[in-house]
Amino acid sequence: MNELLPSIADGYFPIFISMFLLVRIEGKLAALEKSIRELAQVIGIALKK
């Protein structure tokens, strides 16, 4: 039992941190994608003038 707990912690801790960071970054990437699309539209309108 004493050897089982550290091996579980060593294996699942990095997985948990990776999943947590991916979930947090996903929302920020969606917002960034939206901003880039809006910027492209604004640039397109400005170039047409």
C-alpha distance matrix in Angstrom:
0.0 3.8 5.4 5.0 6.6 9.4 10.2 10.8 12.8 14.7 15.6 16.6 18.1 21.0 21.6 21.8 24.2 26.3 26.7 27.6 30.2 31.6 32.3 33.9 36.0 37.1 39.3 40.8 41.6 43.4 45.4 46.3 47.4 49.6 51.1 51.9 53.7 55.7 56.7 57.8 60.0 61.5 62.3 63.8 66.0 67.0 68.0 70.2 72.4
3.8 0.0 3.8 5.6 6.0 7.5 9.3 10.7 11.7 13.3 15.2 16.4 17.2 20.1 21.3 21.5 23.3 25.7 26.5 27.2 29.4 31.3 32.1 33.4 35.4 36.9 39.0 40.2 41.2 43.2 45.0 45.7 47.1 49.4 50.6 51.4 53.3 55.3 56.0 57.3 59.6 60.9 61.6 63.3 65.6 66.3 67.3 69.7 71.8
5.4 3.8 0.0 3.8 5.7 6.0 6.6 8.9 10.4 11.1 12.7 14.7 15.8 18.2 19.4 20.2 22.0 23.9 25.1 26.1 28.1 29.7 30.9 32.4 34.0 35.5 37.9 39.0 39.7 41.8 43.8 44.2 45.5 48.0 49.2 49.7 51.7 53.9 54.5 55.6 58.0 59.4 59.9 61.6 63.9 64.7 65.5 67.9 70.1
5.0 5.6 3.8 0.0 3.8 5.7 5.3 6.2 8.7 10.0 10.7 12.1 13.9 16.5 17.1 17.7 20.0 21.8 22.5 23.7 26.0 27.4 28.3 30.1 31.9 33.0 35.4 36.8 37.4 39.3 41.4 42.1 43.2 45.5 47.0 47.6 49.4 51.5 52.4 53.4 55.7 57.3 57.9 59.4 61.7 62.7 63.6 65.8 68.0
6.6 6.0 5.7 3.8 0.0 3.8 5.5 5.2 6.2 8.6 10.0 10.6 11.5 14.6 15.6 15.6 17.6 19.9 20.6 21.3 23.7 25.4 26.2 27.6 29.6 31.0 33.1 34.4 35.3 37.3 39.1 39.9 41.2 43.5 44.8 45.6 47.5 49.4 50.3 51.5 53.8 55.2 55.9 57.6 59.7 60.6 61.7 63.9 66.0
9.4 7.5 6.0 5.7 3.8 0.0 3.8 5.4 5.0 6.0 8.5 10.0 10.2 12.8 14.5 14.9 16.3 18.6 19.9 20.6 22.5 24.4 25.6 26.8 28.5 30.2 32.4 33.4 34.2 36.5 38.2 38.7 40.1 42.6 43.6 44.3 46.4 48.4 48.9 50.2 52.6 53.9 54.4 56.2 58.5 59.2 60.1 62.5 64.6
10.2 9.3 6.6 5.3 5.5 3.8 0.0 3.8 5.4 5.1 6.1 8.6 10.0 11.9 13.0 14.3 16.1 17.6 18.9 20.3 22.1 23.4 24.9 26.5 27.9 29.3 31.9 32.9 33.4 35.6 37.7 38.0 39.1 41.7 43.0 43.4 45.3 47.6 48.2 49.1 51.6 53.1 53.5 55.1 57.6 58.4 59.1 61.5 63.7
10.8 10.7 8.9 6.2 5.2 5.4 3.8 0.0 3.8 5.5 5.2 5.9 8.0 10.5 10.9 11.6 14.0 15.6 16.3 17.7 19.9 21.2 22.2 24.0 25.7 26.8 29.3 30.6 31.2 33.1 35.3 35.9 36.9 39.3 40.8 41.4 43.2 45.3 46.2 47.2 49.5 51.1 51.7 53.2 55.5 56.5 57.4 59.6 61.8
12.8 11.7 10.4 8.7 6.2 5.0 5.4 3.8 0.0 3.8 5.5 5.5 5.5 8.5 9.9 10.0 11.6 13.9 15.1 15.7 17.8 19.6 20.7 22.0 23.7 25.3 27.6 28.6 29.5 31.6 33.4 34.0 35.4 37.7 38.9 39.7 41.6 43.6 44.3 45.6 47.9 49.2 49.9 51.6 53.8 54.6 55.6 58.0 60.0
14.7 13.3 11.1 10.0 8.6 6.0 5.1 5.5 3.8 0.0 3.8 5.9 5.9 7.2 9.3 10.6 11.6 13.2 15.1 16.3 17.6 19.2 21.0 22.2 23.4 25.2 27.7 28.4 29.0 31.4 33.3 33.5 34.8 37.4 38.5 38.9 41.0 43.2 43.6 44.7 47.2 48.6 48.9 50.7 53.1 53.8 54.5 57.0 59.2
15.6 15.2 12.7 10.7 10.0 8.5 6.1 5.2 5.5 3.8 0.0 3.8 5.9 6.6 7.1 9.3 11.0 11.8 13.2 15.1 16.6 17.6 19.4 21.2 22.2 23.5 26.3 27.3 27.5 29.7 32.0 32.2 33.1 35.8 37.2 37.5 39.3 41.7 42.3 43.2 45.6 47.2 47.6 49.1 51.6 52.5 53.2 55.4 57.8
16.6 16.4 14.7 12.1 10.6 10.0 8.6 5.9 5.5 5.9 3.8 0.0 3.8 5.6 5.0 6.0 8.6 9.8 10.5 12.1 14.2 15.2 16.5 18.4 19.9 20.9 23.5 24.8 25.3 27.2 29.4 30.0 31.0 33.4 34.9 35.5 37.2 39.4 40.3 41.3 43.6 45.2 45.8 47.3 49.6 50.6 51.5 53.7 55.9
18.1 17.2 15.8 13.9 11.5 10.2 10.0 8.0 5.5 5.9 5.9 3.8 0.0 3.8 5.4 5.1 6.2 8.6 10.0 10.6 12.3 14.2 15.5 16.7 18.3 20.0 22.3 23.2 24.0 26.3 28.0 28.5 30.0 32.3 33.5 34.2 36.2 38.2 38.8 40.1 42.5 43.8 44.4 46.2 48.4 49.2 50.2 52.5 54.6
21.0 20.1 18.2 16.5 14.6 12.8 11.9 10.5 8.5 7.2 6.6 5.6 3.8 0.0 3.8 5.4 5.1 6.1 8.6 9.8 10.6 12.1 14.3 15.4 16.3 18.1 20.8 21.3 21.7 24.3 26.2 26.2 27.6 30.2 31.3 31.6 33.8 35.9 36.4 37.5 40.0 41.4 41.7 43.5 45.9 46.6 47.4 49.8 52.0
21.6 21.3 19.4 17.1 15.6 14.5 13.0 10.9 9.9 9.3 7.1 5.0 5.4 3.8 0.0 3.8 5.5 5.1 6.2 8.6 10.0 10.5 12.3 14.3 15.3 16.4 19.2 20.3 20.5 22.6 24.9 25.3 26.2 28.7 30.2 30.6 32.4 34.7 35.4 36.3 38.7 40.3 40.9 42.3 44.7 45.7 46.5 48.7 51.0
21.8 21.5 20.2 17.7 15.6 14.9 14.3 11.6 10.0 10.6 9.3 6.0 5.1 5.4 3.8 0.0 3.8 5.5 5.2 6.1 8.6 9.9 10.7 12.4 14.3 15.4 17.7 19.1 19.9 21.7 23.7 24.5 25.7 27.9 29.4 30.2 32.0 33.9 34.9 36.1 38.3 39.7 40.6 42.1 44.3 45.3 46.4 48.5 50.6
24.2 23.3 22.0 20.0 17.6 16.3 16.1 14.0 11.6 11.6 11.0 8.6 6.2 5.1 5.5 3.8 0.0 3.8 5.5 5.1 6.2 8.6 10.0 10.7 12.2 14.2 16.4 17.0 18.0 20.4 21.9 22.4 24.0 26.3 27.3 28.1 30.3 32.1 32.7 34.1 36.5 37.6 38.3 40.2 42.3 43.1 44.2 46.5 48.5
26.3 25.7 23.9 21.8 19.9 18.6 17.6 15.6 13.9 13.2 11.8 9.8 8.6 6.1 5.1 5.5 3.8 0.0 3.8 5.5 5.2 6.1 8.6 10.0 10.5 12.1 14.9 15.6 15.8 18.2 20.3 20.4 21.6 24.2 25.4 25.8 27.8 30.0 30.6 31.7 34.1 35.5 36.1 37.7 40.0 40.9 41.8 44.1 46.2
26.7 26.5 25.1 22.5 20.6 19.9 18.9 16.3 15.1 15.1 13.2 10.5 10.0 8.6 6.2 5.2 5.5 3.8 0.0 3.8 5.5 5.1 6.2 8.7 9.9 10.5 13.2 14.7 15.1 16.8 19.1 19.9 20.8 23.0 24.7 25.4 27.0 29.1 30.2 31.2 33.3 34.9 35.8 37.2 39.4 40.5 41.6 43.6 45.8
27.6 27.2 26.1 23.7 21.3 20.6 20.3 17.7 15.7 16.3 15.1 12.1 10.6 9.8 8.6 6.1 5.1 5.5 3.8 0.0 3.8 5.5 5.3 6.3 8.7 10.1 11.8 13.2 14.5 16.2 17.8 18.9 20.4 22.3 23.6 24.8 26.6 28.3 29.3 30.8 32.8 34.1 35.1 36.9 38.8 39.8 41.1 43.2 45.1
30.2 29.4 28.1 26.0 23.7 22.5 22.1 19.9 17.8 17.6 16.6 14.2 12.3 10.6 10.0 8.6 6.2 5.2 5.5 3.8 0.0 3.8 5.4 5.1 6.0 8.5 10.5 10.9 12.0 14.4 15.8 16.3 18.0 20.2 21.2 22.1 24.2 26.0 26.6 28.1 30.4 31.5 32.3 34.2 36.2 37.0 38.2 40.5 42.4
31.6 31.3 29.7 27.4 25.4 24.4 23.4 21.2 19.6 19.2 17.6 15.2 14.2 12.1 10.5 9.9 8.6 6.1 5.1 5.5 3.8 0.0 3.8 5.4 5.1 6.0 9.0 10.0 10.0 12.2 14.4 14.8 15.8 18.3 19.7 20.3 22.1 24.2 25.1 26.2 28.4 29.9 30.7 32.2 34.4 35.5 36.5 38.6 40.8
32.3 32.1 30.9 28.3 26.2 25.6 24.9 22.2 20.7 21.0 19.4 16.5 15.5 14.3 12.3 10.7 10.0 8.6 6.2 5.3 5.4 3.8 0.0 3.8 5.6 5.2 7.1 9.3 10.2 11.3 13.3 14.7 15.8 17.5 19.2 20.5 21.9 23.6 25.0 26.4 28.1 29.6 30.8 32.3 34.1 35.4 36.8 38.6 40.7
33.9 33.4 32.4 30.1 27.6 26.8 26.5 24.0 22.0 22.2 21.2 18.4 16.7 15.4 14.3 12.4 10.7 10.0 8.7 6.3 5.1 5.4 3.8 0.0 3.8 5.5 6.0 7.0 9.1 10.7 11.7 13.0 14.9 16.4 17.6 19.1 21.0 22.3 23.4 25.2 27.0 28.0 29.3 31.1 32.8 33.8 35.3 37.4 39.2
36.0 35.4 34.0 31.9 29.6 28.5 27.9 25.7 23.7 23.4 22.2 19.9 18.3 16.3 15.3 14.3 12.2 10.5 9.9 8.7 6.0 5.1 5.6 3.8 0.0 3.8 5.5 5.1 6.0 8.6 9.9 10.3 12.1 14.3 15.2 16.2 18.3 19.9 20.7 22.3 24.4 25.6 26.5 28.3 30.3 31.1 32.4 34.6 36.5
37.1 36.9 35.5 33.0 31.0 30.2 29.3 26.8 25.3 25.2 23.5 20.9 20.0 18.1 16.4 15.4 14.2 12.1 10.5 10.1 8.5 6.0 5.2 5.5 3.8 0.0 3.8 5.5 5.1 6.3 8.8 9.9 10.5 12.5 14.4 15.3 16.7 18.6 20.0 21.2 23.0 24.6 25.7 27.1 29.0 30.3 31.6 33.4 35.6
39.3 39.0 37.9 35.4 33.1 32.4 31.9 29.3 27.6 27.7 26.3 23.5 22.3 20.8 19.2 17.7 16.4 14.9 13.2 11.8 10.5 9.0 7.1 6.0 5.5 3.8 0.0 3.8 5.4 5.2 6.4 8.7 9.9 10.8 12.6 14.4 15.6 16.9 18.5 20.2 21.6 22.9 24.5 26.0 27.5 28.8 30.5 32.2 34.1
40.8 40.2 39.0 36.8 34.4 33.4 32.9 30.6 28.6 28.4 27.3 24.8 23.2 21.3 20.3 19.1 17.0 15.6 14.7 13.2 10.9 10.0 9.3 7.0 5.1 5.5 3.8 0.0 3.8 5.4 5.1 6.1 8.6 9.9 10.6 12.3 14.3 15.4 16.4 18.4 20.1 21.0 22.3 24.3 25.9 26.8 28.4 30.5 32.2
41.6 41.2 39.7 37.4 35.3 34.2 33.4 31.2 29.5 29.0 27.5 25.3 24.0 21.7 20.5 19.9 18.0 15.8 15.1 14.5 12.0 10.0 10.2 9.1 6.0 5.1 5.4 3.8 0.0 3.8 5.4 5.0 6.1 8.6 9.8 10.4 12.3 14.2 15.1 16.4 18.5 19.9 20.8 22.4 24.4 25.5 26.7 28.7 30.8
43.4 43.2 41.8 39.3 37.3 36.5 35.6 33.1 31.6 31.4 29.7 27.2 26.3 24.3 22.6 21.7 20.4 18.2 16.8 16.2 14.4 12.2 11.3 10.7 8.6 6.3 5.2 5.4 3.8 0.0 3.8 5.4 5.1 6.3 8.7 10.0 10.7 12.5 14.3 15.5 16.9 18.6 20.1 21.2 22.9 24.5 25.9 27.5 29.6
45.4 45.0 43.8 41.4 39.1 38.2 37.7 35.3 33.4 33.3 32.0 29.4 28.0 26.2 24.9 23.7 21.9 20.3 19.1 17.8 15.8 14.4 13.3 11.7 9.9 8.8 6.4 5.1 5.4 3.8 0.0 3.8 5.4 5.1 6.2 8.7 10.0 10.7 12.3 14.3 15.6 16.6 18.3 20.0 21.3 22.5 24.4 26.1 27.8
46.3 45.7 44.2 42.1 39.9 38.7 38.0 35.9 34.0 33.5 32.2 30.0 28.5 26.2 25.3 24.5 22.4 20.4 19.9 18.9 16.3 14.8 14.7 13.0 10.3 9.9 8.7 6.1 5.0 5.4 3.8 0.0 3.8 5.4 5.1 6.2 8.6 9.9 10.4 12.3 14.3 15.3 16.3 18.2 20.0 20.8 22.3 24.5 26.3
47.4 47.1 45.5 43.2 41.2 40.1 39.1 36.9 35.4 34.8 33.1 31.0 30.0 27.6 26.2 25.7 24.0 21.6 20.8 20.4 18.0 15.8 15.8 14.9 12.1 10.5 9.9 8.6 6.1 5.1 5.4 3.8 0.0 3.8 5.5 5.2 6.3 8.7 9.9 10.6 12.6 14.4 15.3 16.5 18.6 20.0 21.1 22.9 25.1
49.6 49.4 48.0 45.5 43.5 42.6 41.7 39.3 37.7 37.4 35.8 33.4 32.3 30.2 28.7 27.9 26.3 24.2 23.0 22.3 20.2 18.3 17.5 16.4 14.3 12.5 10.8 9.9 8.6 6.3 5.1 5.4 3.8 0.0 3.8 5.5 5.2 6.2 8.6 9.9 10.8 12.5 14.3 15.4 16.8 18.5 20.1 21.5 23.5
51.1 50.6 49.2 47.0 44.8 43.6 43.0 40.8 38.9 38.5 37.2 34.9 33.5 31.3 30.2 29.4 27.3 25.4 24.7 23.6 21.2 19.7 19.2 17.6 15.2 14.4 12.6 10.6 9.8 8.7 6.2 5.1 5.5 3.8 0.0 3.8 5.4 5.1 6.1 8.6 9.9 10.5 12.1 14.1 15.4 16.3 18.2 20.1 21.7
51.9 51.4 49.7 47.6 45.6 44.3 43.4 41.4 39.7 38.9 37.5 35.5 34.2 31.6 30.6 30.2 28.1 25.8 25.4 24.8 22.1 20.3 20.5 19.1 16.2 15.3 14.4 12.3 10.4 10.0 8.7 6.2 5.2 5.5 3.8 0.0 3.8 5.4 5.0 6.1 8.7 9.8 10.4 12.1 14.2 15.2 16.3 18.4 20.4
53.7 53.3 51.7 49.4 47.5 46.4 45.3 43.2 41.6 41.0 39.3 37.2 36.2 33.8 32.4 32.0 30.3 27.8 27.0 26.6 24.2 22.1 21.9 21.0 18.3 16.7 15.6 14.3 12.3 10.7 10.0 8.6 6.3 5.2 5.4 3.8 0.0 3.8 5.4 5.1 6.4 8.8 9.9 10.6 12.5 14.3 15.4 16.8 19.1
55.7 55.3 53.9 51.5 49.4 48.4 47.6 45.3 43.6 43.2 41.7 39.4 38.2 35.9 34.7 33.9 32.1 30.0 29.1 28.3 26.0 24.2 23.6 22.3 19.9 18.6 16.9 15.4 14.2 12.5 10.7 9.9 8.7 6.2 5.1 5.4 3.8 0.0 3.8 5.4 5.1 6.3 8.6 9.8 10.7 12.3 14.3 15.6 17.3
56.7 56.0 54.5 52.4 50.3 48.9 48.2 46.2 44.3 43.6 42.3 40.3 38.8 36.4 35.4 34.9 32.7 30.6 30.2 29.3 26.6 25.1 25.0 23.4 20.7 20.0 18.5 16.4 15.1 14.3 12.3 10.4 9.9 8.6 6.1 5.0 5.4 3.8 0.0 3.8 5.4 5.1 6.1 8.5 9.9 10.4 12.2 14.3 15.8
57.8 57.3 55.6 53.4 51.5 50.2 49.1 47.2 45.6 44.7 43.2 41.3 40.1 37.5 36.3 36.1 34.1 31.7 31.2 30.8 28.1 26.2 26.4 25.2 22.3 21.2 20.2 18.4 16.4 15.5 14.3 12.3 10.6 9.9 8.6 6.1 5.1 5.4 3.8 0.0 3.8 5.5 5.1 6.0 8.6 9.8 10.5 12.4 14.7
60.0 59.6 58.0 55.7 53.8 52.6 51.6 49.5 47.9 47.2 45.6 43.6 42.5 40.0 38.7 38.3 36.5 34.1 33.3 32.8 30.4 28.4 28.1 27.0 24.4 23.0 21.6 20.1 18.5 16.9 15.6 14.3 12.6 10.8 9.9 8.7 6.4 5.1 5.4 3.8 0.0 3.8 5.5 5.0 6.2 8.6 9.9 10.8 13.0
61.5 60.9 59.4 57.3 55.2 53.9 53.1 51.1 49.2 48.6 47.2 45.2 43.8 41.4 40.3 39.7 37.6 35.5 34.9 34.1 31.5 29.9 29.6 28.0 25.6 24.6 22.9 21.0 19.9 18.6 16.6 15.3 14.4 12.5 10.5 9.8 8.8 6.3 5.1 5.5 3.8 0.0 3.8 5.4 5.1 6.1 8.6 10.0 11.2
62.3 61.6 59.9 57.9 55.9 54.4 53.5 51.7 49.9 48.9 47.6 45.8 44.4 41.7 40.9 40.6 38.3 36.1 35.8 35.1 32.3 30.7 30.8 29.3 26.5 25.7 24.5 22.3 20.8 20.1 18.3 16.3 15.3 14.3 12.1 10.4 9.9 8.6 6.1 5.1 5.5 3.8 0.0 3.8 5.4 5.0 6.1 8.7 10.3
63.8 63.3 61.6 59.4 57.6 56.2 55.1 53.2 51.6 50.7 49.1 47.3 46.2 43.5 42.3 42.1 40.2 37.7 37.2 36.9 34.2 32.2 32.3 31.1 28.3 27.1 26.0 24.3 22.4 21.2 20.0 18.2 16.5 15.4 14.1 12.1 10.6 9.8 8.5 6.0 5.0 5.4 3.8 0.0 3.8 5.5 5.2 6.4 9.1
66.0 65.6 63.9 61.7 59.7 58.5 57.6 55.5 53.8 53.1 51.6 49.6 48.4 45.9 44.7 44.3 42.3 40.0 39.4 38.8 36.2 34.4 34.1 32.8 30.3 29.0 27.5 25.9 24.4 22.9 21.3 20.0 18.6 16.8 15.4 14.2 12.5 10.7 9.9 8.6 6.2 5.1 5.4 3.8 0.0 3.8 5.5 5.3 6.8
67.0 66.3 64.7 62.7 60.6 59.2 58.4 56.5 54.6 53.8 52.5 50.6 49.2 46.6 45.7 45.3 43.1 40.9 40.5 39.8 37.0 35.5 35.4 33.8 31.1 30.3 28.8 26.8 25.5 24.5 22.5 20.8 20.0 18.5 16.3 15.2 14.3 12.3 10.4 9.8 8.6 6.1 5.0 5.5 3.8 0.0 3.8 5.5 5.6
68.0 67.3 65.5 63.6 61.7 60.1 59.1 57.4 55.6 54.5 53.2 51.5 50.2 47.4 46.5 46.4 44.2 41.8 41.6 41.1 38.2 36.5 36.8 35.3 32.4 31.6 30.5 28.4 26.7 25.9 24.4 22.3 21.1 20.1 18.2 16.3 15.4 14.3 12.2 10.5 9.9 8.6 6.1 5.2 5.5 3.8 0.0 3.8 5.5
70.2 69.7 67.9 65.8 63.9 62.5 61.5 59.6 58.0 57.0 55.4 53.7 52.5 49.8 48.7 48.5 46.5 44.1 43.6 43.2 40.5 38.6 38.6 37.4 34.6 33.4 32.2 30.5 28.7 27.5 26.1 24.5 22.9 21.5 20.1 18.4 16.8 15.6 14.3 12.4 10.8 10.0 8.7 6.4 5.3 5.5 3.8 0.0 3.8
72.4 71.8 70.1 68.0 66.0 64.6 63.7 61.8 60.0 59.2 57.8 55.9 54.6 52.0 51.0 50.6 48.5 46.2 45.8 45.1 42.4 40.8 40.7 39.2 36.5 35.6 34.1 32.2 30.8 29.6 27.8 26.3 25.1 23.5 21.7 20.4 19.1 17.3 15.8 14.7 13.0 11.2 10.3 9.1 6.8 5.6 5.5 3.8 0.0
